[in-house]
Amino acid sequence: MERNTLVFEDLSPEQQKEYKEASLNIESLPPCPGCNRTYKFRVGAWDLSAEINMDKKAMLERKRRERLSSQLIQARIRGIFARRDAKRRAKAKELYKRLLNRACVIIQTHYRGHRARLIAVTERSLQLIRNAHKRLLKTALFNKFGMKKVFYFKKPTQVKLLHEDYRLLIERLGNNPPLHRLEWSMQEIARRIFRLQCNFATRIQKLIRGVIGRNFIRQFRAERSRLTRIQTFGVFLIQRAYRGWFFREKRKATKLSKWKEKMRQMYKKERLVKKNKKNKQTKRDLLMRRYKKERREEQMAIMTGKTVYGAQNGQRMLAFSKSIYADDKLQNQTRSWIENRREEKFGKLGELKTMKRKFARHRFIQHKEKQDTVFTGYFKPEKNQRREEFMKRINNLKARFSVIGPGKSWQDQIK
């Protein structure tokens, strides 16, 4: 059958007899469950090699025709795309040529403009060189250290042709030196000449302005002094009378202000003494109250058994101060009170001790330096610092008792 499938059929005895006699009607059999057909049934063993070979040949022929058809279709499609791509490439090539042509025109325009401007600048430079003085040209041609070297022609024929048409001169010289070097050299020489002209013009203007200005100032001062003598003759009289009255009034105000300042200082000193006395009494009262309070706390601690009786060799306050129930407020306040009283009584003596200590340090350093020279470098920073402090005190004393005035120094006179 076409599907090449085996189908098992249950034949009746009559059908089996017909099959043996080869008279079985195939159409009377049940249809194939796969394709629902019966006309292709083959009963018994059947060789399908011929049909299979025929189907393979047909399949190969069909594939060959399909391949030829696909090649033809591909050739047509490739032709369409190739022609479309060729048109696109031709259009892009034409556009590229147009853009390239436009770019070349722009480059040529810029280059021609650049050359024209360069030629114009060079012509102006040559005109400036031609009109310049020989001394200016000689100074401009001198190549100083650190500056780029410039050159100029010495032969009269070359100089004449240079000012007429420098490009023709370079062409006749075989482009040696190159054109760009000649143009740069001429421009540099012109710049140097222009700077020299500006410098010399500035010098001349300075001299002329100086002469004119001095003459004007001389005449102006003479006229102003004459007018001043005329105008200030009466003013001097008025000023003298006014200054006399003004300074007399100022002297009164100064005297009054000094008296007020003196009274203010006396009052301030008196109030300060009273304040210190009051603060001293307040601190003393506070100290006494603190002592009495701690004394009561110590007695209460003994009576309640918080401290041991007879501890610290019978010094009850000392024993109480070392217990956990005491604090150091009374000791700190007592120490502060004693230090304040000592400072009031021996303040100047403390300054004297400080000075003695400094001089003792100085003698110690001298003694060490005499023993060994190694200590000279070791104590050098300290000696420099002491010297600076000493010179600062000397300068302050000089400024205080200076003959040129209090608060002034000789250094102010030489500035």
C-alpha positions in Angstrom: 0.0 0.0 0.0 0.9 3.6 -0.3 1.5 4.0 3.4 3.7 0.8 3.5 1.9 -0.4 6.7 0.8 -3.8 7.8 -2.9 -4.2 8.7 -4.2 -7.4 10.3 -7.7 -8.4 9.2 -9.9 -11.2 10.7 -11.3 -13.0 7.6 -14.4 -15.1 7.7 -14.3 -18.7 6.4 -15.9 -17.7 3.1 -13.3 -14.9 2.6 -10.5 -17.3 3.4 -11.9 -19.7 0.7 -12.1 -16.8 -1.8 -8.5 -15.8 -0.8 -7.3 -19.3 -1.6 -9.1 -19.3 -4.9 -7.7 -15.8 -5.6 -11.2 -14.3 -6.0 -11.3 -12.1 -2.9 -12.8 -8.7 -3.4 -10.5 -6.2 -1.8 -13.1 -3.5 -1.6 -15.2 -5.6 0.7 -12.6 -5.5 3.4 -12.7 -2.9 6.2 -10.8 0.4 5.3 -7.3 1.1 6.6 -7.4 2.9 10.0 -4.6 5.2 8.9 -5.8 6.5 5.4 -9.3 5.1 5.3 -8.7 3.4 1.9 -8.8 -0.2 0.6 -7.9 0.0 -3.1 -4.2 -0.3 -2.3 -4.4 -3.4 -0.1 -2.0 -6.2 -1.0 -2.8 -9.6 0.6 0.0 -11.7 1.8 3.7 -11.2 1.2 4.4 -8.4 -1.4 7.7 -6.9 -2.6 7.6 -3.0 -2.7 11.1 -2.5 -4.0 10.0 -1.3 -7.4 7.5 1.2 -6.1 10.1 2.5 -3.6 12.7 2.9 -6.3 10.2 4.7 -8.5 9.4 7.0 -5.6 13.1 7.8 -5.0 13.6 8.7 -8.7 10.6 10.9 -8.6 11.9 12.5 -5.4 15.3 13.2 -6.9 13.8 14.7 -10.1 11.6 16.9 -7.9 14.6 18.0 -5.9 16.5 18.8 -9.1 13.7 20.9 -10.5 13.2 22.7 -7.1 17.0 23.4 -7.0 16.9 24.8 -10.6 13.9 26.9 -9.8 15.5 28.2 -6.6 18.7 29.1 -8.5 16.7 30.9 -11.1 14.8 32.8 -8.4 18.0 33.6 -6.5 19.6 34.8 -9.7 16.7 37.2 -10.4 16.6 38.5 -6.8 20.4 39.0 -6.7 20.2 40.8 -10.0 17.5 43.1 -8.6 19.5 43.8 -5.4 22.8 44.2 -7.4 21.2 46.8 -9.7 19.7 48.6 -6.7 23.0 48.5 -4.9 24.8 49.7 -8.1 22.5 52.7 -8.3 23.0 53.5 -4.7 26.8 53.2 -5.0 26.7 55.4 -8.1 24.7 58.0 -6.3 27.0 57.9 -3.3 30.0 58.2 -5.5 28.5 61.2 -7.3 27.7 62.8 -3.9 31.2 62.1 -2.6 32.7 63.7 -5.8 30.6 66.7 -5.2 31.5 67.0 -1.5 35.2 66.4 -2.4 35.0 69.2 -5.0 33.3 71.5 -2.5 35.9 70.7 0.1 38.7 71.4 -2.4 37.1 74.7 -3.3 36.9 75.7 0.4 40.5 74.7 1.1 41.6 76.6 -2.0 39.7 79.6 -0.9 41.2 79.6 2.6 44.7 79.0 1.2 44.4 81.8 -1.3 43.1 84.1 1.4 46.0 83.0 3.7 48.6 83.6 1.0 47.0 86.9 0.0 47.0 88.1 3.7 50.6 86.9 4.1 51.7 88.7 1.0 50.0 91.9 2.1 51.6 91.7 5.6 55.0 91.0 3.9 54.6 94.0 1.6 53.7 96.3 4.5 56.8 95.0 6.3 59.0 95.6 3.3 57.6 99.2 3.1 58.3 99.8 6.8 61.9 98.4 6.3 62.4 100.6 3.2 61.3 103.8 5.1 63.2 103.0 8.3 66.5 104.6 9.2 69.7 102.6 8.5 70.6 102.6 12.2 67.3 101.1 13.1 67.7 98.4 10.3 71.2 97.6 11.6 70.0 97.3 15.2 67.0 95.1 14.1 69.3 92.8 12.1 71.5 92.1 15.2 70.7 88.6 16.4 70.6 88.6 20.2 70.9 85.6 22.4 67.6 83.8 22.8 66.0 85.4 19.6 65.4 83.6 16.3 67.9 84.6 13.6 66.9 86.9 10.8 68.6 87.7 7.5 68.7 90.5 4.9 70.2 90.9 1.5 73.4 92.9 1.0 73.7 93.3 -2.7 71.9 96.5 -4.0 70.3 94.6 -7.0 68.9 92.0 -4.7 67.6 94.6 -2.2 66.0 96.5 -5.1 64.3 93.4 -6.5 63.3 92.4 -3.0 61.3 95.6 -2.5 59.8 95.4 -6.0 58.7 91.7 -6.0 60.2 89.4 -3.4 58.6 86.3 -4.9 60.3 86.9 -8.2 63.6 87.3 -6.3 63.1 83.9 -4.5 62.2 82.3 -7.9 65.4 83.6 -9.4 67.5 82.4 -6.5 66.1 78.9 -6.9 64.0 79.0 -3.7 67.1 79.3 -1.6 66.2 80.6 1.0 62.7 79.3 1.0 59.8 81.7 0.5 58.2 81.1 4.0 61.5 81.8 5.7 62.0 85.1 3.8 58.4 86.2 4.6 58.9 85.4 8.3 62.3 87.1 8.4 60.9 90.3 6.8 58.0 90.4 9.2 60.3 89.8 12.2 62.6 92.6 11.1 59.6 94.9 10.7 58.3 94.0 14.2 61.7 94.8 15.7 61.9 98.1 13.8 58.5 99.0 15.0 59.3 98.3 18.6 62.5 100.4 18.3 60.5 103.2 16.8 58.0 103.0 19.6 60.8 103.0 22.2 62.6 106.0 20.7 59.3 107.9 20.3 58.5 107.2 23.9 61.9 108.6 25.0 61.4 111.7 22.9 57.9 112.2 24.3 59.2 111.7 27.8 61.8 114.4 27.4 59.4 116.8 25.7 56.7 116.2 28.3 59.3 116.6 31.1 60.5 120.0 29.7 56.9 121.2 29.2 55.8 119.9 32.6 58.7 121.5 34.4 58.2 124.8 32.7 54.5 124.7 33.5 55.1 123.7 37.2 57.7 126.4 37.6 55.3 129.1 36.3 52.3 127.6 38.2 54.2 127.6 41.5 55.4 131.2 41.0 51.9 132.3 40.3 50.4 130.3 43.1 52.9 131.6 45.6 52.1 135.1 44.5 48.4 134.6 44.9 48.9 132.8 48.2 50.9 135.7 49.7 48.1 138.1 48.7 45.2 135.9 49.9 46.8 134.5 53.1 48.0 137.8 54.6 44.7 138.5 56.3 44.0 134.8 56.9 47.2 134.5 59.1 45.9 137.1 61.5 42.5 135.4 61.8 44.2 132.0 62.2 46.5 133.3 64.9 43.6 134.6 66.9 41.5 131.5 66.3 44.4 129.1 67.2 45.0 131.0 70.4 41.4 130.8 71.5 41.1 127.2 70.3 44.1 125.9 72.2 43.1 127.8 75.3 39.8 126.1 75.3 41.4 122.8 74.4 43.8 123.3 77.4 40.9 123.8 79.7 39.2 120.7 78.4 42.4 118.7 78.6 43.0 119.8 82.2 39.4 118.9 83.1 39.7 115.5 81.4 43.0 114.8 83.2 41.4 115.7 86.5 38.4 113.5 85.7 40.7 110.6 84.7 42.7 111.1 87.9 39.5 111.1 90.0 38.2 108.1 88.1 41.5 106.1 88.7 41.3 107.1 92.4 37.7 106.0 92.6 38.4 102.8 90.7 41.4 102.0 93.0 39.3 102.7 96.1 36.5 100.5 94.8 38.9 97.8 93.8 40.4 97.8 97.3 37.0 97.6 98.9 36.0 94.8 96.5 39.1 92.9 97.3 38.6 93.4 101.0 35.0 92.3 100.7 36.0 89.2 98.6 38.7 88.4 101.2 36.3 88.6 104.1 33.7 86.6 102.1 36.3 83.9 101.4 37.4 83.9 105.0 33.8 83.5 106.3 33.2 80.7 103.8 36.4 79.0 104.9 35.4 79.3 108.6 32.0 78.0 107.9 33.5 75.1 105.9 35.9 74.4 108.8 33.1 74.5 111.4 30.9 72.2 109.3 33.8 69.7 108.9 34.5 69.9 112.6 30.9 69.0 113.4 31.0 66.2 110.8 34.2 64.9 112.5 32.6 65.0 116.0 29.4 63.3 114.7 31.6 60.6 113.0 33.4 59.8 116.3 30.1 59.7 118.2 28.5 57.4 115.7 31.6 55.2 115.4 32.3 55.9 111.8 35.9 56.8 112.6 38.2 55.1 115.1 39.0 57.1 118.2 42.7 57.8 118.7 43.6 57.1 115.0 46.5 59.0 113.4 48.1 59.6 116.8 45.1 61.4 118.2 44.8 63.8 115.2 41.1 63.6 114.8 40.8 66.0 111.8 43.5 64.2 109.9 41.9 60.8 110.7 38.5 62.1 109.5 40.0 63.6 106.3 41.4 60.2 105.4 38.2 58.4 106.0 35.6 57.7 103.2 33.2 60.3 104.8 35.3 63.3 104.2 36.0 65.4 101.0 38.9 67.6 99.9 36.9 70.9 99.6 38.2 72.3 102.8 41.8 71.4 102.0 41.6 73.0 98.5 40.0 76.1 99.9 42.6 76.4 102.7 45.4 75.9 100.2 43.9 78.6 97.9 43.6 81.0 100.9 47.2 80.5 101.9 48.5 81.0 98.3 46.6 84.2 97.9 47.9 85.6 101.2 51.4 84.6 100.3 51.1 86.2 96.9 49.9 89.4 98.5 52.8 89.4 101.0 55.6 88.1 98.9 54.7 89.1 95.3 57.7 91.2 94.5 59.9 88.6 96.2 58.6 86.0 93.8 59.7 88.2 90.8 63.1 88.5 92.3 63.3 84.8 92.7 62.4 84.4 89.0 65.2 86.7 88.0 67.7 84.9 90.2 66.6 81.6 88.6 67.2 83.0 85.1 70.6 84.3 85.9 71.5 81.0 87.7 70.5 79.2 84.4 72.8 81.6 82.5 75.7 80.9 84.8 75.1 77.2 84.5 75.2 77.3 80.7 78.5 79.3 80.8 80.0 76.8 83.1 79.0 73.9 80.8 80.4 75.6 77.8 83.7 76.1 79.5 83.8 72.4 80.4 83.2 71.2 76.8 82.7 73.0 73.5 80.0 70.4 72.6 77.5 72.2 74.8 77.9 75.4 72.7 75.7 74.1 69.9 73.4 72.3 72.3 72.5 75.5 74.3 72.6 77.8 71.2 68.8 78.0 70.6 68.2 78.9 74.3 70.9 81.6 74.2 69.4 83.1 71.0 65.9 83.2 72.5 67.3 84.9 75.7 69.2 87.4 73.5 66.1 88.3 71.5 64.1 88.9 74.7 66.9 91.1 76.1 67.2 93.1 72.9 63.4 93.6 72.7 63.4 95.0 76.3 66.4 97.3 75.4 64.5 98.6 72.3 61.4 99.2 74.3 63.5 101.2 76.8 65.1 103.1 74.0 61.8 104.0 72.4 60.4 105.0 75.8 63.3 107.4 76.7 64.3 108.4 73.1 65.5 111.9 72.5 63.4 112.1 69.3 60.2 111.6 71.2 58.5 109.0 73.4 57.4 106.0 71.6 59.6 106.6 68.6 62.7 104.8 67.3 65.7 105.7 65.3 64.6 103.3 62.6 61.5 105.5 61.9 63.9 108.3 60.9 65.6 106.5 58.0 62.6 105.1 56.2 
